[in-house]
Amino acid sequence: MELNTLPEQRLGKEPAQTPLLEVRDLSVAFPIRSGLLQTVTGRIAAVNHISLRINPGETLGLVGESGCGKTTAGRAILRLIPHGIAEISGQVLFESTDIYAVHAARLRAMRRHIQVIFQDPVGSLNPRMTVGAMIGEPLLVHRLVPKADIPARVVELLQKVGFTGDVMNRYPHEFSGGQRQRIGIARALALNPRLIVCDEPVSALDVSIQAQVLNLLSDLQSEMGLSYLFIAHNLAVVEHFSDRIAVMYLGRIVETAEARTLTRDPKHPYTQALLSAVPKPEVNRTDHRIVLQGEVPSPANPPSGCPFHPRCPIATERCKREMPPMEIKGGDPAHYAACWETS
């Protein structure tokens, strides 16, 4: 049995509702090549047998430290990793259709409904295109509206994300970081998507601007019925914004639960360490900070057994030998963690 098999499949039950997105046993490995002939000498397991689901109108937060594989997982879900660059296995089902099993024309049609907001609001915008051209381009490519109506639609989208006045003929360098991210959001909304993958959309912004962008995303979700895969490394932000949270470590999902449950009663030692590092505003609060020892192991040479055991303060010999399965913890049927030593 794989570590991250979906809870519904493991228990032989059907989910409460048909998920908008369902990821089954997804793995992404990048080959390591060396020598004159570029012979494959190893593999980097960036994503290792993860499974997750997102229901209509729901936000799933995917959290973990830098290098854990969460951005690679997001790009694999979007099928943005170029063919031949990595070895990809598993299924990514959007509305019950596997995006890795469809031909190019069908995939292009499906991309209308799955959009992305990138982390870097500067690098994600073409500096040689005006705002109007960038937001209007997907409308032109997918032929959703008559060409003559595209400018009006672009203005409507810009107003939806908080712009006033004529900004269509301006270029990205004329805007602040927060404004650029709003332009990226408007571009993602252009095709009326059902799911948006948010790849650390606020990590490059000032704290005050982060709150504005998060509130905007929340308002758009309520207005348009959007679903989000919200990728981040800041658990405080993820808790505020997500309905459910999945915690990722070294390419694997190690815990998943409702957002409030996970942050109030974390079961996996890695989740506990992440939460202990979140700053607390209370002056007299004396929570114990968990400082993990050692470095994150290399995904090219992962440890045996539980991938967290070299840094885990409660690891046993069993943890070093055997991979723990995802199991119900604390009696909550929606709370799963992969740990031998917690219940």
Helices and strands as residue ranges (DSSP letters): H 7-11, E 21-34, E 39-54, E 59-63, H 70-77, E 87-94, E 97-98, H 104-111, E 114-117, H 131-142, G 147-149, H 150-160, G 172-174, H 177-189, E 195-199, H 207-224, E 227-232, H 235-241, E 244-249, E 252-258, H 259-264, H 269-276, H 317-321, E 327-328, E 336-337
